[in-house]
Each structure stands twice: as structure tokens, then as C-alpha cells.
Amino acid sequence: MVERRIELNRRYQRKKKLAKLKSKLAAAKDGRERELILKKIHAISPFWEEPQQA
């Protein structure tokens, strides 16, 4: 059961971190800042894509 708890904690931490980075991405002012944030997001979740703007 310890391994499962470690997995779950890792998943929860990743979820919190992604939420924080996504909010920073939405508030990013310039392209350079956006690129840095996107690199961090892709390091955590390689298949994540930014949603299309309507």
C-alpha cells in the first residue's frame, strides 16, 4: 500500500504544480515568458497542449 500512496502523492503534487503553471501562463505578458512556462509544463506533462482560443 505504501507504493500506491507514493504514486498518489506524486500525482496530486503534479496536478497542483500544473494548475499553478497554467495560471502563470494565462497571465504571461510576453512571448519569452510564455515559452519558459511552456517548457516547464512540457517537462511535467509532455503531451499537454494549450487549448485553442475561441
mmCIF file as Biopython writes it, N, C-alpha, C and O atoms, coordinates in Angstrom:
data_model
#
loop_
_atom_site.group_PDB
_atom_site.id
_atom_site.type_symbol
_atom_site.label_atom_id
_atom_site.label_alt_id
_atom_site.label_comp_id
_atom_site.label_asym_id
_atom_site.label_entity_id
_atom_site.label_seq_id
_atom_site.pdbx_PDB_ins_code
_atom_site.Cartn_x
_atom_site.Cartn_y
_atom_site.Cartn_z
_atom_site.occupancy
_atom_site.B_iso_or_equiv
_atom_site.auth_seq_id
_atom_site.auth_asym_id
_atom_site.pdbx_PDB_model_num
ATOM 1   N N  . MET A ? 1  ? 0.817   -1.202 0.000   1.0 0.0 1  A 1 
ATOM 2   C CA . MET A ? 1  ? 0.000   0.000  0.000   1.0 0.0 1  A 1 
ATOM 3   C C  . MET A ? 1  ? 0.863   1.271  0.000   1.0 0.0 1  A 1 
ATOM 4   O O  . MET A ? 1  ? 0.411   2.333  -0.428  1.0 0.0 1  A 1 
ATOM 5   N N  . VAL A ? 2  ? 2.095   1.155  0.478   1.0 0.0 2  A 1 
ATOM 6   C CA . VAL A ? 2  ? 2.990   2.310  0.523   1.0 0.0 2  A 1 
ATOM 7   C C  . VAL A ? 2  ? 3.285   2.827  -0.879  1.0 0.0 2  A 1 
ATOM 8   O O  . VAL A ? 2  ? 3.297   4.037  -1.107  1.0 0.0 2  A 1 
ATOM 9   N N  . GLU A ? 3  ? 3.521   1.915  -1.815  1.0 0.0 3  A 1 
ATOM 10  C CA . GLU A ? 3  ? 3.830   2.332  -3.185  1.0 0.0 3  A 1 
ATOM 11  C C  . GLU A ? 3  ? 2.667   3.111  -3.789  1.0 0.0 3  A 1 
ATOM 12  O O  . GLU A ? 3  ? 2.868   4.108  -4.482  1.0 0.0 3  A 1 
ATOM 13  N N  . ARG A ? 4  ? 1.464   2.650  -3.521  1.0 0.0 4  A 1 
ATOM 14  C CA . ARG A ? 4  ? 0.266   3.324  -4.049  1.0 0.0 4  A 1 
ATOM 15  C C  . ARG A ? 4  ? 0.153   4.731  -3.481  1.0 0.0 4  A 1 
ATOM 16  O O  . ARG A ? 4  ? -0.173  5.673  -4.203  1.0 0.0 4  A 1 
ATOM 17  N N  . ARG A ? 5  ? 0.420   4.872  -2.193  1.0 0.0 5  A 1 
ATOM 18  C CA . ARG A ? 5  ? 0.353   6.189  -1.551  1.0 0.0 5  A 1 
ATOM 19  C C  . ARG A ? 5  ? 1.389   7.127  -2.168  1.0 0.0 5  A 1 
ATOM 20  O O  . ARG A ? 5  ? 1.106   8.303  -2.393  1.0 0.0 5  A 1 
ATOM 21  N N  . ILE A ? 6  ? 2.577   6.615  -2.439  1.0 0.0 6  A 1 
ATOM 22  C CA . ILE A ? 6  ? 3.624   7.428  -3.063  1.0 0.0 6  A 1 
ATOM 23  C C  . ILE A ? 6  ? 3.180   7.873  -4.449  1.0 0.0 6  A 1 
ATOM 24  O O  . ILE A ? 6  ? 3.366   9.031  -4.822  1.0 0.0 6  A 1 
ATOM 25  N N  . GLU A ? 7  ? 2.594   6.959  -5.209  1.0 0.0 7  A 1 
ATOM 26  C CA . GLU A ? 7  ? 2.073   7.293  -6.544  1.0 0.0 7  A 1 
ATOM 27  C C  . GLU A ? 7  ? 1.022   8.385  -6.472  1.0 0.0 7  A 1 
ATOM 28  O O  . GLU A ? 7  ? 1.054   9.350  -7.236  1.0 0.0 7  A 1 
ATOM 29  N N  . LEU A ? 8  ? 0.087   8.220  -5.542  1.0 0.0 8  A 1 
ATOM 30  C CA . LEU A ? 8  ? -0.994  9.201  -5.421  1.0 0.0 8  A 1 
ATOM 31  C C  . LEU A ? 8  ? -0.459  10.569 -5.018  1.0 0.0 8  A 1 
ATOM 32  O O  . LEU A ? 8  ? -0.870  11.586 -5.577  1.0 0.0 8  A 1 
ATOM 33  N N  . ASN A ? 9  ? 0.447   10.600 -4.057  1.0 0.0 9  A 1 
ATOM 34  C CA . ASN A ? 9  ? 1.026   11.878 -3.640  1.0 0.0 9  A 1 
ATOM 35  C C  . ASN A ? 9  ? 1.745   12.562 -4.793  1.0 0.0 9  A 1 
ATOM 36  O O  . ASN A ? 9  ? 1.652   13.779 -4.957  1.0 0.0 9  A 1 
ATOM 37  N N  . ARG A ? 10 ? 2.461   11.778 -5.590  1.0 0.0 10 A 1 
ATOM 38  C CA . ARG A ? 10 ? 3.167   12.326 -6.743  1.0 0.0 10 A 1 
ATOM 39  C C  . ARG A ? 10 ? 2.160   12.916 -7.738  1.0 0.0 10 A 1 
ATOM 40  O O  . ARG A ? 10 ? 2.387   13.988 -8.297  1.0 0.0 10 A 1 
ATOM 41  N N  . ARG A ? 11 ? 1.069   12.220 -7.949  1.0 0.0 11 A 1 
ATOM 42  C CA . ARG A ? 11 ? 0.042   12.688 -8.880  1.0 0.0 11 A 1 
ATOM 43  C C  . ARG A ? 11 ? -0.609  13.974 -8.391  1.0 0.0 11 A 1 
ATOM 44  O O  . ARG A ? 11 ? -0.835  14.895 -9.175  1.0 0.0 11 A 1 
ATOM 45  N N  . TYR A ? 12 ? -0.911  14.040 -7.089  1.0 0.0 12 A 1 
ATOM 46  C CA . TYR A ? 12 ? -1.536  15.250 -6.530  1.0 0.0 12 A 1 
ATOM 47  C C  . TYR A ? 12 ? -0.597  16.445 -6.645  1.0 0.0 12 A 1 
ATOM 48  O O  . TYR A ? 12 ? -1.026  17.550 -6.977  1.0 0.0 12 A 1 
ATOM 49  N N  . GLN A ? 13 ? 0.680   16.220 -6.369  1.0 0.0 13 A 1 
ATOM 50  C CA . GLN A ? 13 ? 1.668   17.294 -6.465  1.0 0.0 13 A 1 
ATOM 51  C C  . GLN A ? 13 ? 1.772   17.797 -7.900  1.0 0.0 13 A 1 
ATOM 52  O O  . GLN A ? 13 ? 1.835   19.003 -8.138  1.0 0.0 13 A 1 
ATOM 53  N N  . ARG A ? 14 ? 1.791   16.867 -8.857  1.0 0.0 14 A 1 
ATOM 54  C CA . ARG A ? 14 ? 1.886   17.241 -10.268 1.0 0.0 14 A 1 
ATOM 55  C C  . ARG A ? 14 ? 0.661   18.057 -10.678 1.0 0.0 14 A 1 
ATOM 56  O O  . ARG A ? 14 ? 0.783   19.034 -11.417 1.0 0.0 14 A 1 
ATOM 57  N N  . LYS A ? 15 ? -0.515  17.660 -10.199 1.0 0.0 15 A 1 
ATOM 58  C CA . LYS A ? 15 ? -1.756  18.361 -10.516 1.0 0.0 15 A 1 
ATOM 59  C C  . LYS A ? 15 ? -1.730  19.800 -9.994  1.0 0.0 15 A 1 
ATOM 60  O O  . LYS A ? 15 ? -2.134  20.729 -10.693 1.0 0.0 15 A 1 
ATOM 61  N N  . LYS A ? 16 ? -1.247  19.977 -8.746  1.0 0.0 16 A 1 
ATOM 62  C CA . LYS A ? 16 ? -1.146  21.316 -8.161  1.0 0.0 16 A 1 
ATOM 63  C C  . LYS A ? 16 ? -0.161  22.176 -8.942  1.0 0.0 16 A 1 
ATOM 64  O O  . LYS A ? 16 ? -0.418  23.347 -9.221  1.0 0.0 16 A 1 
ATOM 65  N N  . LYS A ? 17 ? 0.966   21.573 -9.287  1.0 0.0 17 A 1 
ATOM 66  C CA . LYS A ? 17 ? 2.011   22.310 -9.997  1.0 0.0 17 A 1 
ATOM 67  C C  . LYS A ? 17 ? 1.528   22.745 -11.379 1.0 0.0 17 A 1 
ATOM 68  O O  . LYS A ? 17 ? 1.789   23.870 -11.805 1.0 0.0 17 A 1 
ATOM 69  N N  . LEU A ? 18 ? 0.821   21.850 -12.079 1.0 0.0 18 A 1 
ATOM 70  C CA . LEU A ? 18 ? 0.297   22.196 -13.400 1.0 0.0 18 A 1 
ATOM 71  C C  . LEU A ? 18 ? -0.728  23.314 -13.308 1.0 0.0 18 A 1 
ATOM 72  O O  . LEU A ? 18 ? -0.740  24.210 -14.152 1.0 0.0 18 A 1 
ATOM 73  N N  . ALA A ? 19 ? -1.585  23.278 -12.300 1.0 0.0 19 A 1 
ATOM 74  C CA . ALA A ? 19 ? -2.588  24.329 -12.134 1.0 0.0 19 A 1 
ATOM 75  C C  . ALA A ? 19 ? -1.906  25.678 -11.925 1.0 0.0 19 A 1 
ATOM 76  O O  . ALA A ? 19 ? -2.326  26.691 -12.483 1.0 0.0 19 A 1 
ATOM 77  N N  . LYS A ? 20 ? -0.853  25.678 -11.117 1.0 0.0 20 A 1 
ATOM 78  C CA . LYS A ? 20 ? -0.111  26.904 -10.860 1.0 0.0 20 A 1 
ATOM 79  C C  . LYS A ? 20 ? 0.548   27.427 -12.138 1.0 0.0 20 A 1 
ATOM 80  O O  . LYS A ? 20 ? 0.495   28.622 -12.428 1.0 0.0 20 A 1 
ATOM 81  N N  . LEU A ? 21 ? 1.167   26.524 -12.895 1.0 0.0 21 A 1 
ATOM 82  C CA . LEU A ? 21 ? 1.831   26.931 -14.133 1.0 0.0 21 A 1 
ATOM 83  C C  . LEU A ? 21 ? 0.829   27.411 -15.177 1.0 0.0 21 A 1 
ATOM 84  O O  . LEU A ? 21 ? 1.116   28.347 -15.924 1.0 0.0 21 A 1 
ATOM 85  N N  . LYS A ? 22 ? -0.341  26.782 -15.238 1.0 0.0 22 A 1 
ATOM 86  C CA . LYS A ? 22 ? -1.362  27.202 -16.206 1.0 0.0 22 A 1 
ATOM 87  C C  . LYS A ? 22 ? -1.866  28.603 -15.887 1.0 0.0 22 A 1 
ATOM 88  O O  . LYS A ? 22 ? -2.120  29.389 -16.799 1.0 0.0 22 A 1 
ATOM 89  N N  . SER A ? 23 ? -2.015  28.925 -14.600 1.0 0.0 23 A 1 
ATOM 90  C CA . SER A ? 23 ? -2.455  30.272 -14.237 1.0 0.0 23 A 1 
ATOM 91  C C  . SER A ? 23 ? -1.367  31.295 -14.577 1.0 0.0 23 A 1 
ATOM 92  O O  . SER A ? 23 ? -1.668  32.409 -15.005 1.0 0.0 23 A 1 
ATOM 93  N N  . LYS A ? 24 ? -0.103  30.908 -14.385 1.0 0.0 24 A 1 
ATOM 94  C CA . LYS A ? 24 ? 1.000   31.798 -14.765 1.0 0.0 24 A 1 
ATOM 95  C C  . LYS A ? 24 ? 1.028   31.988 -16.276 1.0 0.0 24 A 1 
ATOM 96  O O  . LYS A ? 24 ? 1.311   33.083 -16.761 1.0 0.0 24 A 1 
ATOM 97  N N  . LEU A ? 25 ? 0.734   30.927 -17.020 1.0 0.0 25 A 1 
ATOM 98  C CA . LEU A ? 25 ? 0.715   31.004 -18.481 1.0 0.0 25 A 1 
ATOM 99  C C  . LEU A ? 25 ? -0.372  31.974 -18.947 1.0 0.0 25 A 1 
ATOM 100 O O  . LEU A ? 25 ? -0.156  32.749 -19.879 1.0 0.0 25 A 1 
ATOM 101 N N  . ALA A ? 26 ? -1.521  31.930 -18.309 1.0 0.0 26 A 1 
ATOM 102 C CA . ALA A ? 26 ? -2.617  32.824 -18.682 1.0 0.0 26 A 1 
ATOM 103 C C  . ALA A ? 26 ? -2.260  34.281 -18.402 1.0 0.0 26 A 1 
ATOM 104 O O  . ALA A ? 26 ? -2.733  35.180 -19.096 1.0 0.0 26 A 1 
ATOM 105 N N  . ALA A ? 27 ? -1.429  34.519 -17.390 1.0 0.0 27 A 1 
ATOM 106 C CA . ALA A ? 27 ? -1.058  35.878 -17.017 1.0 0.0 27 A 1 
ATOM 107 C C  . ALA A ? 27 ? 0.246   36.333 -17.670 1.0 0.0 27 A 1 
ATOM 108 O O  . ALA A ? 27 ? 0.684   37.458 -17.434 1.0 0.0 27 A 1 
ATOM 109 N N  . ALA A ? 28 ? 0.872   35.487 -18.481 1.0 0.0 28 A 1 
ATOM 110 C CA . ALA A ? 28 ? 2.163   35.818 -19.091 1.0 0.0 28 A 1 
ATOM 111 C C  . ALA A ? 28 ? 2.036   37.031 -19.996 1.0 0.0 28 A 1 
ATOM 112 O O  . ALA A ? 28 ? 1.074   37.165 -20.751 1.0 0.0 28 A 1 
ATOM 113 N N  . LYS A ? 29 ? 3.032   37.917 -19.905 1.0 0.0 29 A 1 
ATOM 114 C CA . LYS A ? 29 ? 2.973   39.169 -20.647 1.0 0.0 29 A 1 
ATOM 115 C C  . LYS A ? 29 ? 3.617   39.086 -22.028 1.0 0.0 29 A 1 
ATOM 116 O O  . LYS A ? 29 ? 3.080   39.624 -22.996 1.0 0.0 29 A 1 
ATOM 117 N N  . ASP A ? 30 ? 4.759   38.421 -22.124 1.0 0.0 30 A 1 
ATOM 118 C CA . ASP A ? 30 ? 5.447   38.389 -23.414 1.0 0.0 30 A 1 
ATOM 119 C C  . ASP A ? 30 ? 5.738   36.957 -23.853 1.0 0.0 30 A 1 
ATOM 120 O O  . ASP A ? 30 ? 5.557   36.009 -23.088 1.0 0.0 30 A 1 
ATOM 121 N N  . GLY A ? 31 ? 6.185   36.819 -25.080 1.0 0.0 31 A 1 
ATOM 122 C CA . GLY A ? 31 ? 6.433   35.507 -25.666 1.0 0.0 31 A 1 
ATOM 123 C C  . GLY A ? 31 ? 7.537   34.727 -24.975 1.0 0.0 31 A 1 
ATOM 124 O O  . GLY A ? 31 ? 7.454   33.505 -24.856 1.0 0.0 31 A 1 
ATOM 125 N N  . ARG A ? 32 ? 8.572   35.426 -24.517 1.0 0.0 32 A 1 
ATOM 126 C CA . ARG A ? 32 ? 9.691   34.761 -23.846 1.0 0.0 32 A 1 
ATOM 127 C C  . ARG A ? 32 ? 9.232   34.112 -22.540 1.0 0.0 32 A 1 
ATOM 128 O O  . ARG A ? 32 ? 9.601   32.980 -22.225 1.0 0.0 32 A 1 
ATOM 129 N N  . GLU A ? 33 ? 8.422   34.853 -21.796 1.0 0.0 33 A 1 
ATOM 130 C CA . GLU A ? 33 ? 7.890   34.336 -20.532 1.0 0.0 33 A 1 
ATOM 131 C C  . GLU A ? 33 ? 6.988   33.119 -20.790 1.0 0.0 33 A 1 
ATOM 132 O O  . GLU A ? 33 ? 7.033   32.133 -20.054 1.0 0.0 33 A 1 
ATOM 133 N N  . ARG A ? 34 ? 6.178   33.208 -21.835 1.0 0.0 34 A 1 
ATOM 134 C CA . ARG A ? 34 ? 5.287   32.099 -22.197 1.0 0.0 34 A 1 
ATOM 135 C C  . ARG A ? 34 ? 6.088   30.846 -22.540 1.0 0.0 34 A 1 
ATOM 136 O O  . ARG A ? 34 ? 5.733   29.740 -22.133 1.0 0.0 34 A 1 
ATOM 137 N N  . GLU A ? 35 ? 7.170   31.032 -23.292 1.0 0.0 35 A 1 
ATOM 138 C CA . GLU A ? 35 ? 7.991   29.891 -23.697 1.0 0.0 35 A 1 
ATOM 139 C C  . GLU A ? 35 ? 8.621   29.195 -22.497 1.0 0.0 35 A 1 
ATOM 140 O O  . GLU A ? 35 ? 8.675   27.967 -22.445 1.0 0.0 35 A 1 
ATOM 141 N N  . LEU A ? 36 ? 9.098   29.981 -21.529 1.0 0.0 36 A 1 
ATOM 142 C CA . LEU A ? 36 ? 9.684   29.395 -20.322 1.0 0.0 36 A 1 
ATOM 143 C C  . LEU A ? 36 ? 8.657   28.569 -19.553 1.0 0.0 36 A 1 
ATOM 144 O O  . LEU A ? 36 ? 8.952   27.467 -19.092 1.0 0.0 36 A 1 
ATOM 145 N N  . ILE A ? 37 ? 7.464   29.106 -19.424 1.0 0.0 37 A 1 
ATOM 146 C CA . ILE A ? 37 ? 6.399   28.407 -18.697 1.0 0.0 37 A 1 
ATOM 147 C C  . ILE A ? 37 ? 5.989   27.147 -19.456 1.0 0.0 37 A 1 
ATOM 148 O O  . ILE A ? 37 ? 5.777   26.098 -18.847 1.0 0.0 37 A 1 
ATOM 149 N N  . LEU A ? 38 ? 5.877   27.245 -20.777 1.0 0.0 38 A 1 
ATOM 150 C CA . LEU A ? 38 ? 5.518   26.076 -21.584 1.0 0.0 38 A 1 
ATOM 151 C C  . LEU A ? 38 ? 6.563   24.975 -21.477 1.0 0.0 38 A 1 
ATOM 152 O O  . LEU A ? 38 ? 6.213   23.794 -21.463 1.0 0.0 38 A 1 
ATOM 153 N N  . LYS A ? 39 ? 7.847   25.342 -21.402 1.0 0.0 39 A 1 
ATOM 154 C CA . LYS A ? 39 ? 8.899   24.346 -21.227 1.0 0.0 39 A 1 
ATOM 155 C C  . LYS A ? 39 ? 8.718   23.594 -19.918 1.0 0.0 39 A 1 
ATOM 156 O O  . LYS A ? 39 ? 8.874   22.374 -19.862 1.0 0.0 39 A 1 
ATOM 157 N N  . LYS A ? 40 ? 8.384   24.340 -18.860 1.0 0.0 40 A 1 
ATOM 158 C CA . LYS A ? 40 ? 8.179   23.712 -17.552 1.0 0.0 40 A 1 
ATOM 159 C C  . LYS A ? 40 ? 6.972   22.783 -17.582 1.0 0.0 40 A 1 
ATOM 160 O O  . LYS A ? 40 ? 7.008   21.688 -17.021 1.0 0.0 40 A 1 
ATOM 161 N N  . ILE A ? 41 ? 5.902   23.225 -18.238 1.0 0.0 41 A 1 
ATOM 162 C CA . ILE A ? 41 ? 4.693   22.392 -18.333 1.0 0.0 41 A 1 
ATOM 163 C C  . ILE A ? 41 ? 5.010   21.114 -19.096 1.0 0.0 41 A 1 
ATOM 164 O O  . ILE A ? 41 ? 4.591   20.032 -18.685 1.0 0.0 41 A 1 
ATOM 165 N N  . HIS A ? 42 ? 5.741   21.219 -20.200 1.0 0.0 42 A 1 
ATOM 166 C CA . HIS A ? 42 ? 6.053   20.039 -21.002 1.0 0.0 42 A 1 
ATOM 167 C C  . HIS A ? 42 ? 7.031   19.098 -20.297 1.0 0.0 42 A 1 
ATOM 168 O O  . HIS A ? 42 ? 7.055   17.901 -20.580 1.0 0.0 42 A 1 
ATOM 169 N N  . ALA A ? 43 ? 7.826   19.633 -19.391 1.0 0.0 43 A 1 
ATOM 170 C CA . ALA A ? 43 ? 8.720   18.766 -18.614 1.0 0.0 43 A 1 
ATOM 171 C C  . ALA A ? 43 ? 7.907   17.885 -17.669 1.0 0.0 43 A 1 
ATOM 172 O O  . ALA A ? 43 ? 8.283   16.746 -17.393 1.0 0.0 43 A 1 
ATOM 173 N N  . ILE A ? 44 ? 6.791   18.420 -17.175 1.0 0.0 44 A 1 
ATOM 174 C CA . ILE A ? 44 ? 5.922   17.678 -16.259 1.0 0.0 44 A 1 
ATOM 175 C C  . ILE A ? 44 ? 4.968   16.782 -17.030 1.0 0.0 44 A 1 
ATOM 176 O O  . ILE A ? 44 ? 4.775   15.616 -16.686 1.0 0.0 44 A 1 
ATOM 177 N N  . SER A ? 45 ? 4.375   17.343 -18.076 1.0 0.0 45 A 1 
ATOM 178 C CA . SER A ? 45 ? 3.355   16.635 -18.844 1.0 0.0 45 A 1 
ATOM 179 C C  . SER A ? 45 ? 3.636   16.824 -20.341 1.0 0.0 45 A 1 
ATOM 180 O O  . SER A ? 45 ? 3.145   17.781 -20.939 1.0 0.0 45 A 1 
ATOM 181 N N  . PRO A ? 46 ? 4.415   15.930 -20.951 1.0 0.0 46 A 1 
ATOM 182 C CA . PRO A ? 46 ? 4.875   16.119 -22.337 1.0 0.0 46 A 1 
ATOM 183 C C  . PRO A ? 46 ? 3.774   16.227 -23.390 1.0 0.0 46 A 1 
ATOM 184 O O  . PRO A ? 46 ? 3.982   16.862 -24.423 1.0 0.0 46 A 1 
ATOM 185 N N  . PHE A ? 47 ? 2.627   15.632 -23.158 1.0 0.0 47 A 1 
ATOM 186 C CA . PHE A ? 47 ? 1.586   15.617 -24.178 1.0 0.0 47 A 1 
ATOM 187 C C  . PHE A ? 47 ? 0.562   16.729 -24.017 1.0 0.0 47 A 1 
ATOM 188 O O  . PHE A ? 47 ? -0.398  16.795 -24.785 1.0 0.0 47 A 1 
ATOM 189 N N  . TRP A ? 48 ? 0.745   17.601 -23.038 1.0 0.0 48 A 1 
ATOM 190 C CA . TRP A ? 48 ? -0.193  18.685 -22.807 1.0 0.0 48 A 1 
ATOM 191 C C  . TRP A ? 48 ? -0.115  19.686 -23.937 1.0 0.0 48 A 1 
ATOM 192 O O  . TRP A ? 48 ? 0.974   20.055 -24.376 1.0 0.0 48 A 1 
ATOM 193 N N  . GLU A ? 49 ? -1.273  20.129 -24.411 1.0 0.0 49 A 1 
ATOM 194 C CA . GLU A ? 49 ? -1.342  21.152 -25.441 1.0 0.0 49 A 1 
ATOM 195 C C  . GLU A ? 49 ? -2.211  22.281 -24.942 1.0 0.0 49 A 1 
ATOM 196 O O  . GLU A ? 49 ? -3.201  22.056 -24.245 1.0 0.0 49 A 1 
ATOM 197 N N  . GLU A ? 50 ? -1.843  23.488 -25.297 1.0 0.0 50 A 1 
ATOM 198 C CA . GLU A ? 50 ? -2.605  24.652 -24.886 1.0 0.0 50 A 1 
ATOM 199 C C  . GLU A ? 50 ? -3.960  24.625 -25.608 1.0 0.0 50 A 1 
ATOM 200 O O  . GLU A ? 50 ? -4.008  24.397 -26.817 1.0 0.0 50 A 1 
ATOM 201 N N  . PRO A ? 51 ? -5.061  24.856 -24.876 1.0 0.0 51 A 1 
ATOM 202 C CA . PRO A ? 51 ? -6.379  24.848 -25.527 1.0 0.0 51 A 1 
ATOM 203 C C  . PRO A ? 51 ? -6.493  25.972 -26.562 1.0 0.0 51 A 1 
ATOM 204 O O  . PRO A ? 51 ? -5.923  27.050 -26.395 1.0 0.0 51 A 1 
ATOM 205 N N  . GLN A ? 52 ? -7.224  25.702 -27.610 1.0 0.0 52 A 1 
ATOM 206 C CA . GLN A ? 52 ? -7.409  26.689 -28.676 1.0 0.0 52 A 1 
ATOM 207 C C  . GLN A ? 52 ? -8.243  27.851 -28.171 1.0 0.0 52 A 1 
ATOM 208 O O  . GLN A ? 52 ? -9.241  27.653 -27.479 1.0 0.0 52 A 1 
ATOM 209 N N  . GLN A ? 53 ? -7.830  29.073 -28.521 1.0 0.0 53 A 1 
ATOM 210 C CA . GLN A ? 53 ? -8.576  30.268 -28.144 1.0 0.0 53 A 1 
ATOM 211 C C  . GLN A ? 53 ? -9.792  30.406 -29.056 1.0 0.0 53 A 1 
ATOM 212 O O  . GLN A ? 53 ? -9.688  30.226 -30.269 1.0 0.0 53 A 1 
ATOM 213 N N  . ALA A ? 54 ? -10.925 30.723 -28.478 1.0 0.0 54 A 1 
ATOM 214 C CA . ALA A ? 54 ? -12.164 30.831 -29.266 1.0 0.0 54 A 1 
ATOM 215 C C  . ALA A ? 54 ? -12.281 32.150 -29.994 1.0 0.0 54 A 1 
ATOM 216 O O  . ALA A ? 54 ? -13.267 32.382 -30.695 1.0 0.0 54 A 1 
#
